[in-house]
Amino acid sequence: MDDIYSRIAGIGSYLPEKILTNAGMEAIVETSDAWIRERTGIEQRHIAADDELTSDMGVAAARRALEAAGIDASDVDLIVVATATPDLTFPATATIVQEKLGITQGAAFDVHAVCSGFLYALTTADNFIRCGQAKTAVVIGAETFSRILDWTDRTTCVLFGDGAGAAVLTAEPGKPDAGKGVLKTHLRSDGRFKDLLYVDGGPSATKTVGHLRMQGNQVFRHAVTKIAGSMQELADQAGVSISEIDWFVPHQANQRILLGVSKKLGIPEEKVISTVARHGNTSAASIPLAFDAAIQDGRIKRGDLVLMEALGGGFTWGAALARY
């Protein structure tokens, strides 16, 4: 089989119209703008409309990514949706996105790795392309976390928002590690830490949807060490120095985590793409949302070397290195 690599042909994103500021949070739960900013860096978050589904946001982001790539939906033969908040228990949200985009060929399925979901989905699509089983893939991270929050728990409900981001990958001739497209990915998980970040409901366990629960201090500690370790290991595997990387696009969990990771690896703050102040934590959607924001404002340009990273419930974590 000829050598093939995955090119990131286009990025797109979508945010719901409704914005919930920290001042608005003060009317919902006992908290303050100062408390939220100091501990998280978050100033506002977007909240999906009552009739707005995860698939709706995923479709909007996918259409924008396809437009940016100059590719018609009829050329797509793989859709991978990363989400922890699907429209329904089944079918997969990806198949709903497929139908809404008018695509009748190829395959569509979901992956569930919570905040690391986009990296897991990107890695999955990249492997499909590398082995010749797909030519054009749409990778989507989409979440309506507002639907699984306990709005009386001030330690969690202030952190999360809704949104979607998407990337279009195309199969191109050439060696995957020749300095183009998706270069390397590194995924990890460790189920021993599931009680630190989880949802206390599910069809099998409780017959309910449940609410998000988190031990914030423990998650912070693990996030900084595990993410930094994964990023360094990936860079070493790719034969790239951290100093050579143009941009770091992290999962937007908490500004303190972003700064902790950058400090641990000696990354200048100006190289870190941060949208956490405007978006909050959008779980699997956060990396493509931040990636697209940095493309739109002119920071990330074609040819730039970009390192993405995330940690999510499970724990799952990982990193991906790409030449945009």
QUINORKA-V407281 format. One record per run of one state. SS is the DSSP state (H for helix, E for strand, L for the rest). FROM is the first residue (numbers start at 1). TO is the last residue. If there is no record, write none. Layout:
# QUINORKA-V407281
ss->[SS/SS]
from->[FROM/FROM]
to->[TO/TO]
This chain:
# QUINORKA-V407281
ss->[L/E/L/E/H/L/H/L/E/L/H/L/H/L/E/L/H/L/E/L/H/L/E/H/L/E/L/E/L/E/L/H/E/L/E/L/H/L/H/L/E/L/H/L/H/E/L/H/L/E/L/H/L/E/L/E/L]
from->[1/4/15/18/22/27/33/41/44/48/54/70/73/76/78/83/93/101/107/112/114/131/136/145/148/160/161/162/174/181/190/191/197/200/212/215/216/239/242/245/247/251/255/266/269/272/274/276/280/281/282/283/297/305/313/316/324]
to->[3/14/17/21/26/32/40/43/47/53/69/72/75/77/82/92/100/106/111/113/130/135/144/147/159/160/161/173/180/189/190/196/199/211/214/215/238/241/244/246/250/254/265/268/271/273/275/279/280/281/282/296/304/312/315/323/324]
